[in-house]
C-alpha cells in the first residue's frame, strides 16, 4: 500500500441527512441552564446611634524657653568685670569704675541670697605692713560704695592681701598698675 493513499469514508446520503437534522435540531432547541437560587438578603438589625468620638487626649505642651543668662557670666554685662583699679598710693575709686561697682550693688540688692568678698591688693612698692593696710583701705572703699547703694554690710566681707597675690609680675608701671586693685569675688 502506498503511504500516500488514504482511504476516506463516505457516508451514505440518508445517514448524512440524519446527522444534519440532528445537529440542526440541537442548535434550534435551547438547553435550559439551571437557575441559581435567589440570593438571601440578610437585613442587619437597626444600628444604634454611633457613640460620640472620644475627646482627644490632651497633649502636653512643652515650651522650650531660652535658659536665662546668668548676669555674672554674661559678657555683655558689667557684672563680668570684677576688678577696680587704683592709682599709685590711692584708695579712691576712679570715675571709670563707678558704673561697674554700682552694677554689682544693684545686683546684690536684687539678689539677697548672694554675698561677696572684696580682696584688696597693692603693688610691691612699700613695706609689707603698708601694702596690707593700703589693700584693706581699697577693699573698704568698694564696700563703702556698695553700702551707699543699699547692700547690707553683713553680706560684704573685706580682706587685704597686700602685695602677696600679684596679677602681673615685673617691675614696670604696667605690672604695678595691674596689682593696685580690689577684686569682687562672689560666694
Secondary structure, 3 states (H helix, E strand, C coil): CCCCCCCCCCCCHHHHHHHHHHHHHHHHCCCCCCCCCCCCCCCCCCCCCCCCCCCCCCCCCCCCCCCCCCCCCCCCCHHHCCEEECCCCCCCCCHHHHHHHHHHHHHHHHCCCCCEEEEEECCCCCCHHHHHHHHHHHHHHHHHHHHHCCCCHHHEEEEEEECCCCCCCCCCHHHHHHHCEEEEEEC
